[in-house]
C-alpha cells in the first residue's frame, strides 16, 4: 500500500480572540470649538494546535486626545495618540512591552466655494501583529514597531453641475506627500516560507490623483466613473554602502492606477473596471533578475439588489463577475501567479 508510506499532511490551526472596550467623551464649549478623548482597551490571545505555540496574550491601551476648530472656511484638528502594550506568554519569552506618543496636526482651508487646500503632519506607530511575531517559520519576536513621520499637502475640487435630478457631481483631488519610516515591517518571501523583518530606514515621496463623477444620462440611466493614479518612490536608505542603497523597496511599484465605470439602471447595474500595477522587484536590489512584470487586471460585473417587505424587509444582492478578462497569469508575488480568466457569482442576504 503506497499510501501507508506518505507523510501525514500538515494541519496547523490558529485561533485569535480580541476583546475591546471603547469609551469616548466629547466637550464642545463653543459651536466652533470641541475637544474629545477616546480610549480603547484591547485584549488579544492566540492559540494553536502546534507544539511550538507560545500562547501569547497582548493587553493594549490606545488613547487619543483631540481638539478641533471649525469655521466656514477653516477646519483644523490637533491630536495626540498614546499607545501602551504589554505581552505575556505561557511558555518562552514574550515580545517586549512598548509605549509611544504620536502627535498629528491637520488643516483644510476653503480657497473658493468648490476648492479647498489641505495639509497635515502625522507621526504614526504600528505594532507588529501576532502573525508578524508568533507564527512559526515566519514570525520574528525581535521585530520593532514601525515608526513614520508623514507630511501631506493637497487640493480638493468638489462641484455640482446643473440642477437636480439631472445634476452631475464632480470631485477631483491631488495630494503630494513625503514619509520618513524607521523600522518598516516587511514580509520577505522565498519559495514557500515568508519571513518578517525590519527595513531600517525608508524614505518615500509620492503623489496621489483621484477623480470621480456621477450623473444622469437619461431618465432611467445613471453613470458613475472613478479613476485614480499613484506615484510612489520608496527607497531604502539604511546603509550607504549596501548594494541596494536608494533602491525601490521590494514589491512596491512606482506607478499604479485604477479606473471603473458603472451604468446604473432601474433593473441592474453594469460595471467595468481595470487595475494597473507597474514594475516591481521581489528583493530590495533592483536588478533584472528580481524584476516582476507590470500587469493590468480587467473585470466586468452585473449586479442587482432585490428588496422584500414594505419597511424593514429582506434584501437580496446578487452579482455575476468576469475577472481577469485578458486571461493573463500575472504575478502579484514572485512565483505566485494569479489565476487566468475566471468567473464568480455572489449572493448576499441582509435584513
C-alpha positions as CSV (number, residue, x, y, z in Angstrom):
1,X,0.0,0.0,0.0
2,X,1.8,3.1,-1.3
3,X,-0.4,5.5,0.8
4,X,1.0,4.0,4.0
5,X,4.4,5.5,3.3
6,X,3.1,9.0,2.7
7,X,3.8,11.6,5.4
8,X,0.8,12.9,7.4
9,X,-0.4,16.2,5.9
10,X,0.1,19.3,8.0
11,X,-3.0,20.7,9.7
12,X,-1.9,23.8,11.5
13,X,-4.8,25.7,13.1
14,X,-4.7,29.1,14.8
15,X,-7.3,30.9,16.8
16,X,-7.1,34.6,17.7
17,X,-9.6,36.3,20.0
18,X,-9.9,40.0,20.5
19,X,-11.9,41.7,23.3
20,X,-12.4,45.5,23.0
21,X,-13.8,48.1,25.4
22,X,-14.3,51.6,23.9
23,X,-15.1,54.9,25.6
24,X,-15.4,58.4,24.0
25,X,-16.0,61.7,25.7
26,X,-16.8,64.9,23.8
27,X,-16.8,68.5,25.1
28,X,-17.9,71.5,22.9
29,X,-17.6,74.8,24.8
30,X,-18.3,76.8,21.6
31,X,-20.0,76.0,18.3
32,X,-16.7,76.3,16.5
33,X,-14.5,74.5,19.1
34,X,-14.6,70.9,20.5
35,X,-12.4,68.6,22.4
36,X,-12.5,64.9,22.8
37,X,-10.8,61.9,24.4
38,X,-11.2,58.3,23.3
39,X,-9.9,55.2,25.0
40,X,-9.7,51.7,23.6
41,X,-8.7,48.7,25.7
42,X,-7.9,45.6,23.7
43,X,-7.1,42.1,25.0
44,X,-5.9,39.7,22.3
45,X,-5.0,36.0,22.7
46,X,-3.6,33.5,20.2
47,X,-3.7,29.7,20.4
48,X,-2.8,26.9,18.0
49,X,-2.7,23.1,17.7
50,X,1.1,23.0,17.1
51,X,3.7,22.2,19.8
52,X,5.7,25.4,19.2
53,X,2.8,27.8,20.0
54,X,3.7,30.2,22.9
55,X,0.0,31.1,23.6
56,X,0.6,34.9,23.8
57,X,-1.7,37.4,25.5
58,X,-1.5,41.1,24.5
59,X,-3.0,43.9,26.5
60,X,-3.1,47.2,24.6
61,X,-4.3,50.7,25.5
62,X,-5.0,53.2,22.8
63,X,-5.7,56.8,23.9
64,X,-6.5,59.7,21.6
65,X,-6.8,63.4,22.7
66,X,-8.1,65.8,20.1
67,X,-9.0,69.4,19.7
68,X,-11.0,70.6,16.7
69,X,-11.6,74.1,15.3
70,X,-14.2,74.5,12.6
71,X,-15.5,77.6,10.8
72,X,-17.0,78.3,7.4
73,X,-13.6,78.5,5.6
74,X,-11.1,76.8,8.0
75,X,-11.0,73.4,9.7
76,X,-8.1,72.4,12.0
77,X,-7.5,69.3,14.2
78,X,-4.7,68.6,16.6
79,X,-4.4,65.2,18.2
80,X,-2.1,63.2,20.4
81,X,-2.3,59.4,20.2
82,X,-0.8,57.2,23.0
83,X,-0.1,53.5,22.8
84,X,0.8,51.2,25.7
85,X,1.2,47.5,25.2
86,X,2.1,44.6,27.4
87,X,2.5,40.9,26.4
88,X,2.9,37.6,28.2
89,X,3.2,34.0,27.1
90,X,2.5,30.6,28.7
91,X,6.0,29.4,27.7
92,X,9.0,31.0,26.2
93,X,9.7,34.7,26.3
94,X,7.2,37.3,25.0
95,X,7.8,40.3,22.8
96,X,8.8,43.4,24.9
97,X,6.3,45.9,26.1
98,X,6.0,49.3,24.3
99,X,4.9,52.9,25.0
100,X,4.7,55.7,22.5
101,X,3.1,59.1,21.9
102,X,2.2,60.1,18.3
103,X,1.2,63.7,17.5
104,X,-0.7,64.9,14.4
105,X,-2.0,68.1,13.0
106,X,-4.3,68.6,10.0
107,X,-6.0,71.6,8.4
108,X,-8.1,72.4,5.4
109,X,-8.9,75.9,4.1
110,X,-11.6,76.9,1.6
111,X,-9.9,79.0,-1.2
112,X,-13.2,79.1,-3.3
113,X,-16.6,77.5,-2.5
114,X,-15.7,74.5,-4.6
115,X,-11.9,74.4,-4.0
116,X,-10.1,73.5,-0.7
117,X,-6.5,73.2,0.2
118,X,-5.4,70.8,2.9
119,X,-2.2,69.9,4.7
120,X,-1.2,67.6,7.5
121,X,1.6,66.3,9.7
122,X,1.4,63.0,11.4
123,X,3.6,60.6,13.4
124,X,2.4,57.1,13.2
125,X,3.3,54.0,15.2
126,X,2.4,50.5,14.1
127,X,2.8,47.5,16.3
128,X,3.8,44.1,14.8
129,X,0.8,41.8,14.7
130,X,0.6,38.3,16.2
131,X,1.2,36.9,12.7
132,X,4.4,39.0,12.4
133,X,5.7,37.8,15.7
134,X,4.5,34.4,16.7
135,X,3.6,32.4,13.6
136,X,6.2,29.6,13.2
137,X,8.8,29.9,10.4
138,X,7.8,33.4,9.5
139,X,7.3,35.2,12.9
140,X,10.1,37.3,14.4
141,X,9.9,38.2,18.1
142,X,12.7,40.7,17.6
143,X,10.6,42.9,15.4
144,X,10.5,46.6,16.4
145,X,7.3,48.7,15.9
146,X,7.2,50.7,12.6
147,X,7.5,54.4,13.2
148,X,6.8,57.0,10.5
149,X,6.7,60.8,10.1
150,X,4.3,61.8,7.3
151,X,3.8,65.2,5.6
152,X,0.9,65.8,3.1
153,X,-0.3,68.7,1.1
154,X,-3.2,68.7,-1.4
155,X,-6.1,70.3,-3.2
156,X,-9.7,69.1,-3.4
157,X,-12.2,70.3,-6.0
158,X,-15.9,69.4,-5.5
159,X,-18.7,70.9,-7.6
160,X,-22.3,70.2,-8.7
161,X,-23.1,71.0,-12.3
162,X,-26.7,71.5,-13.4
163,X,-29.9,71.2,-11.3
164,X,-31.4,68.1,-9.7
165,X,-32.4,65.5,-10.6
166,X,-30.1,65.5,-13.6
167,X,-27.2,67.2,-11.9
168,X,-23.6,66.0,-12.3
169,X,-21.3,65.7,-9.3
170,X,-17.6,66.0,-9.9
171,X,-14.8,65.6,-7.4
172,X,-11.1,65.7,-8.1
173,X,-8.1,65.7,-5.7
174,X,-4.3,65.8,-5.8
175,X,-2.0,65.1,-2.9
176,X,1.7,65.1,-2.6
177,X,3.4,63.5,0.4
178,X,6.7,62.7,2.0
179,X,7.2,59.9,4.6
180,X,10.2,59.0,6.6
181,X,9.9,55.5,8.0
182,X,12.1,53.8,10.6
183,X,12.0,50.0,11.2
184,X,9.5,49.4,8.4
185,X,7.9,46.0,8.8
186,X,8.2,44.0,5.6
187,X,7.4,40.4,4.6
188,X,10.3,38.9,2.6
189,X,9.1,35.8,0.6
190,X,11.1,32.8,-0.6
191,X,9.7,29.9,-2.5
192,X,7.3,28.7,0.2
193,X,8.2,30.4,3.5
194,X,7.9,34.1,4.3
195,X,9.9,35.9,7.0
196,X,9.2,39.2,8.7
197,X,12.0,41.8,9.3
198,X,12.6,45.5,9.8
199,X,14.0,47.6,7.0
200,X,15.9,50.1,9.0
201,X,15.1,53.5,7.3
202,X,12.9,54.1,4.2
203,X,12.2,57.4,2.6
204,X,9.0,57.9,0.5
205,X,7.9,60.6,-1.9
206,X,4.6,60.2,-3.7
207,X,1.6,61.8,-5.4
208,X,-2.0,60.6,-5.5
209,X,-4.5,61.9,-8.1
210,X,-8.2,60.9,-7.9
211,X,-11.3,61.8,-10.0
212,X,-14.9,60.8,-9.7
213,X,-18.1,61.9,-11.5
214,X,-21.7,60.8,-11.4
215,X,-24.8,62.0,-13.0
216,X,-27.9,61.1,-15.1
217,X,-27.5,60.2,-18.8
218,X,-31.3,59.6,-19.3
219,X,-34.4,59.2,-17.2
220,X,-33.6,55.6,-16.3
221,X,-29.8,55.6,-16.8
222,X,-27.1,57.0,-14.4
223,X,-23.3,56.9,-14.9
224,X,-20.6,56.8,-12.2
225,X,-16.9,57.0,-13.0
226,X,-13.9,56.7,-10.7
227,X,-10.2,57.0,-11.6
228,X,-7.0,57.2,-9.6
229,X,-3.3,57.2,-10.2
230,X,-0.5,56.9,-7.7
231,X,3.2,57.5,-7.9
232,X,5.5,56.3,-5.1
233,X,9.2,56.4,-4.8
234,X,10.0,54.3,-1.7
235,X,13.8,53.7,-1.3
236,X,15.9,52.0,1.4
237,X,18.4,54.5,2.9
238,X,19.6,52.4,5.8
239,X,23.2,51.8,4.7
240,X,25.1,53.9,2.1
241,X,27.5,51.0,1.5
242,X,24.8,48.4,0.6
243,X,24.1,47.2,-2.9
244,X,20.5,48.4,-2.7
245,X,21.1,51.8,-1.2
246,X,18.3,54.1,-2.6
247,X,16.7,51.2,-4.5
248,X,13.0,50.8,-4.5
249,X,11.9,48.5,-1.7
250,X,10.5,45.1,-2.6
251,X,7.0,44.7,-4.0
252,X,6.4,48.5,-4.2
253,X,5.5,49.8,-7.7
254,X,6.4,53.3,-8.8
255,X,3.2,53.6,-10.7
256,X,-0.3,52.2,-10.1
257,X,-3.8,53.1,-11.2
258,X,-7.5,52.2,-11.2
259,X,-10.5,53.0,-13.3
260,X,-14.1,52.0,-13.1
261,X,-17.3,52.9,-14.8
262,X,-20.8,51.9,-13.7
263,X,-24.0,52.1,-15.6
264,X,-26.9,52.2,-13.1
265,X,-30.5,51.3,-14.3
266,X,-33.7,50.5,-12.5
267,X,-33.2,46.8,-13.4
268,X,-29.5,46.2,-12.9
269,X,-26.0,47.8,-12.7
270,X,-23.3,47.0,-15.2
271,X,-19.7,47.8,-14.2
272,X,-16.3,47.7,-15.9
273,X,-13.0,48.1,-14.0
274,X,-9.3,47.9,-14.6
275,X,-6.5,47.9,-12.1
276,X,-2.9,48.5,-13.3
277,X,0.3,48.0,-11.4
278,X,3.8,48.9,-12.7
279,X,7.1,47.2,-12.5
280,X,8.2,45.9,-9.1
281,X,11.1,43.9,-7.7
282,X,10.9,40.8,-5.5
283,X,14.0,41.9,-3.5
284,X,15.5,45.2,-2.4
285,X,18.2,45.1,-5.1
286,X,16.6,46.4,-8.3
287,X,18.2,44.2,-10.9
288,X,16.6,42.4,-13.9
289,X,16.9,39.0,-12.0
290,X,14.3,40.2,-9.5
291,X,12.1,42.2,-11.8
292,X,8.4,41.5,-11.8
293,X,6.4,42.5,-14.9
294,X,3.6,45.1,-14.8
295,X,0.1,44.0,-15.3
296,X,-3.5,45.2,-15.9
297,X,-6.5,43.3,-14.5
298,X,-9.8,43.9,-16.3
299,X,-13.1,42.9,-14.8
300,X,-16.8,43.1,-15.7
301,X,-19.7,42.7,-13.3
302,X,-23.5,42.6,-13.4
303,X,-25.4,43.1,-10.1
304,X,-28.8,43.9,-8.7
305,X,-30.4,44.3,-5.3
306,X,-33.9,43.0,-4.6
307,X,-36.0,44.2,-1.6
308,X,-38.7,42.2,0.1
309,X,-41.1,43.8,2.5
310,X,-42.5,47.3,2.9
311,X,-40.5,48.9,5.7
312,X,-37.8,46.7,7.2
313,X,-37.8,43.8,4.8
314,X,-35.1,41.5,3.5
315,X,-32.6,42.5,0.8
316,X,-31.0,40.1,-1.6
317,X,-27.9,41.3,-3.5
318,X,-26.9,39.2,-6.5
319,X,-23.8,39.7,-8.7
320,X,-22.1,37.9,-11.5
321,X,-18.5,38.8,-12.3
322,X,-16.0,38.0,-15.0
323,X,-12.5,38.6,-13.7
324,X,-9.1,38.9,-15.4
325,X,-10.8,39.3,-18.8
326,X,-7.4,39.3,-20.6
327,X,-6.6,35.8,-19.2
328,X,-3.1,36.8,-18.3
329,X,-1.4,34.8,-15.5
330,X,0.3,37.8,-13.9
331,X,2.3,37.7,-10.7
332,X,1.5,39.8,-7.6
333,X,4.2,38.0,-5.7
334,X,7.2,36.2,-7.3
335,X,6.4,32.5,-8.1
336,X,2.7,33.0,-7.2
337,X,0.9,33.5,-10.5
338,X,-2.7,34.7,-10.2
339,X,-5.5,32.7,-11.9
340,X,-6.4,33.4,-15.5
341,X,-9.9,34.3,-16.7
342,X,-12.4,33.3,-14.0
343,X,-16.0,33.8,-13.0
344,X,-17.7,34.4,-9.7
345,X,-21.3,34.5,-8.6
346,X,-22.2,36.1,-5.2
347,X,-25.5,36.1,-3.3
348,X,-25.9,38.2,-0.1
349,X,-28.9,38.4,2.1
350,X,-29.3,41.2,4.7
351,X,-32.1,42.2,6.9
